[in-house]
Amino acid sequence: MLLTLIPIGLLILSLIGIWLVDHTRAFDRGAIDAIAIIMLIIGISWTFVSTVAITITHTRVLLKQAELDMEYETLLNEVAYIKDLQNEPVSDLTRFEYATVAEHVLDWNKRALEAQTLGNSPWTNWFYNDAERSMKLIEFK
């Protein structure tokens, strides 16, 4: 949210700077005008990119939820499979499967923790949808 409000503040400040230069004689026209135009360009660009990113994030909620559910269920099945293999003799294939599943679970947990942390942050919460914020961590021992 705050990352989206900053460019709006830049837009307002740049418009005030341009107005001050045009309607008063108290400021040097060149420096204030140049700074205001640069702030205006940055503010418009940043606002446009933020709006597009937020719109894409929030219009894909159902698709993202289906993708995350499918990936979560697959990882849970992989973890259950590895737990079943622990009762059998250890082989190189078993070690490889264990390492692969551990890597997948670690990647999932990193993404889930990032989505939960940044999704609840007042700086970035508009860039995360409810599907990403509701990702659950997977325990793997």
TIRO-875806 format. One line per 2 residues: their letters; for each residue z, y, x of N, C-alpha, C, O. Coordinates in steps of 0.1 Angstrom, whole numbers, plus 5000, padded with zeros to 4 digits. Example, Ala and Ser with C-alpha at 12.3 -4.5 7.8 and 13.67 -1.06 7.14 Angstrom:
REM TIRO-875806
AS> 5078 4943 5132 5078 4955 5123 5078 4967 5132 5085 4967 5142  5071 4978 5128 5071 4989 5137 5079 5000 5129 5080 5011 5134
//
This chain:
REM TIRO-875806
ML> 5000 4988 5008 5000 5000 5000 5000 5013 5009 4992 5022 5007  5009 5013 5018 5010 5025 5026 4998 5027 5035 4994 5038 5038
LT> 4991 5016 5039 4979 5017 5047 4967 5022 5039 4958 5027 5044  4969 5022 5026 4959 5028 5017 4962 5042 5014 4953 5051 5011
LI> 4975 5046 5014 4979 5059 5010 4977 5069 5022 4975 5081 5020  4977 5064 5034 4975 5072 5046 4961 5079 5046 4961 5091 5048
PI> 4950 5072 5043 4937 5079 5043 4936 5089 5031 4929 5099 5032  4943 5086 5020 4943 5096 5009 4950 5109 5014 4946 5120 5010
GL> 4961 5107 5021 4968 5119 5027 4959 5126 5037 4959 5139 5037  4951 5119 5045 4942 5126 5054 4931 5133 5046 4928 5145 5050
LI> 4927 5128 5035 4917 5135 5027 4923 5148 5021 4916 5158 5022  4935 5147 5016 4941 5159 5011 4943 5170 5022 4941 5181 5019
LS> 4948 5165 5033 4951 5175 5044 4938 5181 5049 4937 5193 5052  4927 5173 5050 4914 5179 5054 4909 5189 5044 4903 5199 5048
LI> 4910 5186 5031 4906 5195 5021 4914 5208 5021 4908 5219 5019  4927 5207 5024 4935 5219 5025 4931 5227 5037 4930 5239 5037
GI> 4928 5220 5048 4923 5227 5060 4910 5234 5058 4908 5246 5062  4901 5228 5051 4888 5234 5048 4890 5246 5039 4884 5256 5041
WL> 4899 5245 5029 4901 5256 5020 4908 5268 5027 4904 5279 5025  4917 5265 5036 4924 5275 5044 4914 5283 5052 4914 5295 5053
VD> 4905 5276 5059 4895 5282 5067 4886 5291 5059 4882 5302 5063  4882 5286 5047 4872 5293 5039 4879 5305 5032 4872 5315 5029
HT> 4891 5305 5028 4897 5315 5020 4907 5324 5027 4912 5334 5021  4910 5322 5039 4919 5331 5046 4913 5334 5060 4904 5327 5065
RA> 4918 5344 5065 4913 5349 5078 4924 5346 5089 4922 5351 5101  4934 5339 5086 4946 5337 5095 4943 5326 5106 4950 5326 5116
FD> 4933 5318 5103 4931 5307 5112 4917 5308 5119 4908 5314 5114  4917 5302 5131 4904 5302 5139 4895 5292 5132 4898 5280 5130
RG> 4883 5297 5129 4874 5289 5121 4869 5276 5128 4868 5266 5121  4867 5277 5140 4861 5265 5148 4870 5253 5149 4866 5242 5145
AI> 4882 5255 5154 4891 5244 5157 4896 5237 5144 4895 5225 5143  4901 5245 5135 4906 5240 5122 4895 5233 5114 4897 5222 5109
DA> 4883 5239 5114 4872 5234 5106 4868 5220 5112 4865 5211 5105  4867 5219 5125 4863 5207 5132 4873 5196 5130 4869 5184 5127
IA> 4886 5199 5131 4896 5189 5128 4896 5184 5114 4897 5173 5111  4894 5194 5105 4894 5190 5090 4882 5181 5087 4883 5172 5079
II> 4870 5184 5093 4859 5176 5090 4860 5162 5096 4857 5152 5090  4866 5161 5108 4869 5148 5114 4879 5140 5106 4877 5128 5103
ML> 4889 5147 5101 4899 5140 5092 4893 5136 5079 4896 5125 5073  4883 5144 5074 4876 5141 5061 4868 5128 5063 4868 5119 5054
II> 4861 5127 5074 4852 5116 5077 4861 5103 5078 4858 5093 5073  4871 5104 5086 4880 5093 5088 4887 5089 5075 4887 5077 5071
GI> 4891 5098 5067 4898 5095 5054 4888 5089 5044 4892 5079 5038  4876 5094 5043 4866 5088 5034 4863 5074 5039 4862 5065 5030
SW> 4860 5072 5051 4857 5058 5056 4868 5048 5054 4866 5037 5049  4880 5053 5058 4892 5044 5057 4894 5040 5042 4898 5029 5039
TF> 4893 5050 5033 4896 5048 5019 4885 5038 5014 4888 5029 5006  4873 5040 5018 4862 5031 5013 4864 5017 5017 4864 5007 5009
VS> 4867 5015 5030 4870 5001 5036 4882 4995 5029 4881 4983 5026  4893 5002 5027 4905 4997 5021 4902 4993 5006 4906 4982 5002
TV> 4895 5001 4999 4891 4998 4985 4883 4986 4984 4885 4977 4975  4873 4984 4993 4865 4972 4993 4873 4960 4996 4872 4950 4989
AI> 4882 4961 5006 4890 4949 5010 4900 4945 4999 4901 4933 4996  4906 4955 4993 4915 4952 4982 4908 4946 4970 4913 4937 4964
TI> 4896 4951 4967 4889 4946 4955 4885 4932 4958 4886 4924 4949  4880 4929 4970 4876 4915 4973 4888 4906 4972 4887 4895 4967
TH> 4899 4910 4977 4911 4902 4978 4915 4898 4963 4919 4887 4960  4916 4908 4955 4921 4906 4941 4911 4901 4931 4915 4897 4920
TR> 4898 4900 4934 4889 4894 4925 4887 4880 4928 4880 4873 4920  4891 4875 4939 4890 4861 4943 4903 4853 4941 4904 4843 4948
VL> 4912 4857 4933 4925 4850 4932 4923 4836 4927 4929 4827 4934  4916 4833 4917 4915 4819 4912 4908 4810 4922 4912 4799 4924
LK> 4897 4815 4928 4890 4807 4939 4900 4804 4950 4900 4793 4955  4907 4815 4955 4916 4813 4966 4927 4804 4963 4931 4796 4971
QA> 4932 4804 4950 4943 4795 4946 4938 4781 4946 4946 4772 4950  4926 4778 4941 4921 4765 4941 4919 4760 4956 4922 4748 4959
EL> 4914 4768 4965 4912 4764 4979 4925 4761 4985 4927 4751 4992  4935 4770 4983 4948 4767 4989 4955 4755 4984 4962 4748 4991
DM> 4954 4753 4970 4960 4741 4965 4954 4728 4970 4961 4718 4973  4941 4728 4972 4934 4717 4977 4938 4714 4991 4940 4702 4995
EY> 4938 4724 4999 4942 4723 5013 4957 4718 5014 4960 4710 5023  4966 4724 5006 4980 4720 5006 4981 4705 5003 4989 4698 5009
ET> 4975 4700 4992 4976 4686 4988 4970 4677 4999 4976 4667 5001  4959 4681 5005 4954 4673 5016 4963 4672 5028 4965 4661 5033
LL> 4970 4683 5031 4980 4682 5042 4992 4674 5039 4997 4667 5047  4996 4675 5026 5007 4666 5022 5004 4651 5023 5012 4643 5027
NE> 4991 4648 5019 4987 4634 5020 4986 4630 5034 4989 4618 5038  4981 4639 5043 4981 4635 5058 4995 4633 5063 4997 4624 5071
VA> 5004 4641 5059 5018 4640 5064 5024 4626 5059 5031 4619 5066  5021 4623 5046 5026 4610 5041 5020 4598 5048 5026 4588 5051
YI> 5007 4599 5051 5000 4589 5059 5006 4587 5073 5009 4576 5077  5009 4598 5079 5016 4597 5093 5029 4591 5092 5033 4583 5100
KD> 5037 4594 5081 5050 4589 5079 5049 4573 5077 5058 4566 5082  5039 4569 5070 5036 4555 5069 5033 4548 5082 5037 4536 5084
LQ> 5026 4555 5091 5022 4549 5104 5034 4548 5113 5033 4541 5123  5045 4555 5111 5056 4555 5120 5063 4541 5120 5070 4538 5130
NE> 5061 4533 5110 5067 4520 5110 5058 4509 5118 5063 4499 5120  5046 4513 5121 5037 4504 5128 5038 4506 5143 5044 4516 5148
PV> 5033 4497 5151 5033 4499 5166 5025 4512 5170 5015 4515 5164  5030 4518 5180 5024 4530 5185 5011 4527 5193 5012 4519 5203
SD> 5001 4534 5190 4988 4532 5198 4983 4546 5201 4988 4556 5196  4972 4546 5209 4966 4559 5212 4960 4566 5200 4961 4578 5199
LT> 4955 4558 5191 4949 4564 5179 4960 4570 5170 4958 4580 5164  4972 4563 5170 4983 4568 5162 4988 4582 5168 4991 4591 5160
RF> 4989 4582 5181 4993 4595 5187 4983 4606 5185 4987 4617 5182  4970 4603 5185 4960 4613 5183 4960 4617 5168 4959 4629 5166
EY> 4962 4608 5159 4963 4612 5145 4976 4621 5142 4975 4631 5135  4987 4617 5149 4999 4625 5147 4997 4639 5153 5001 4649 5146
AT> 4991 4640 5164 4988 4653 5170 4979 4662 5162 4981 4674 5160  4969 4655 5156 4959 4663 5148 4966 4668 5135 4964 4679 5131
VA> 4974 4659 5129 4981 4664 5117 4991 4674 5120 4992 4684 5112  4998 4673 5131 5008 4683 5135 5001 4697 5137 5006 4707 5134
EH> 4989 4696 5143 4982 4709 5146 4977 4715 5132 4978 4727 5131  4973 4707 5123 4969 4712 5110 4980 4718 5102 4979 4729 5096
VL> 4992 4711 5103 5004 4716 5096 5009 4729 5102 5013 4738 5095  5009 4730 5116 5013 4742 5123 5004 4754 5119 5009 4765 5116
DW> 4991 4751 5118 4981 4762 5114 4984 4766 5100 4985 4778 5097  4987 4757 5091 4990 4760 5077 5003 4769 5076 5003 4779 5070
NK> 5013 4764 5083 5026 4771 5083 5025 4785 5089 5031 4794 5084  5017 4787 5099 5015 4801 5105 5008 4810 5094 5012 4821 5092
RA> 4998 4804 5088 4991 4812 5078 5000 4816 5066 5000 4827 5061  5008 4806 5062 5017 4808 5050 5028 4818 5054 5031 4827 5046
LE> 5033 4817 5066 5044 4827 5070 5038 4841 5071 5044 4850 5067  5026 4842 5077 5019 4855 5078 5016 4861 5064 5019 4873 5061
AQ> 5011 4853 5055 5008 4857 5041 5021 4862 5034 5021 4872 5027  5032 4854 5035 5044 4858 5029 5050 4870 5035 5055 4879 5027
TL> 5050 4872 5048 5055 4883 5054 5047 4896 5052 5053 4906 5047  5034 4895 5054 5026 4907 5052 5023 4910 5037 5021 4921 5033
GN> 5024 4899 5029 5022 4901 5015 5034 4908 5008 5032 4914 4997  5045 4907 5014 5057 4914 5009 5060 4927 5016 5070 4934 5012
SP> 5053 4931 5026 5055 4943 5033 5049 4955 5025 5038 4954 5020  5056 4966 5025 5050 4977 5017 5038 4983 5024 5031 4991 5018
WT> 5036 4980 5037 5024 4985 5044 5011 4978 5040 5001 4984 5040  5012 4965 5038 5000 4957 5036 5000 4949 5023 4990 4941 5022
NW> 5009 4951 5014 5009 4942 5003 4997 4942 4994 4995 4933 4987  4990 4953 4993 4978 4954 4985 4966 4945 4990 4957 4942 4983
FY> 4967 4941 5003 4957 4934 5009 4959 4919 5008 4951 4911 5013  4969 4914 5001 4972 4900 4999 4974 4898 4984 4981 4906 4977
ND> 4968 4887 4979 4969 4884 4965 4981 4874 4962 4987 4869 4972  4984 4871 4950 4995 4863 4946 4993 4848 4951 5003 4842 4954
AE> 4980 4844 4952 4978 4830 4957 4982 4829 4971 4988 4819 4975  4979 4839 4979 4983 4838 4994 4998 4840 4995 5004 4833 5004
RS> 5004 4848 4987 5018 4851 4989 5027 4838 4985 5038 4837 4989  5021 4830 4976 5028 4818 4971 5026 4806 4980 5030 4795 4975
MK> 5020 4807 4991 5018 4795 5000 5031 4790 5004 5040 4797 5008  5033 4776 5003 5045 4770 5007 5044 4764 5021 5034 4759 5025
LI> 5056 4764 5028 5056 4758 5041 5057 4743 5040 5063 4738 5030  5051 4736 5050 5052 4721 5050 5061 4717 5061 5060 4721 5072
EF> 5070 4708 5057 5079 4702 5067 5073 4690 5074 5067 4682 5067  5073 4690 5087 5067 4679 5094 5075 4675 5106 5077 4684 5115
K> 5080 4663 5107 5089 4659 5118 5083 4648 5126 5089 4643 5135
//
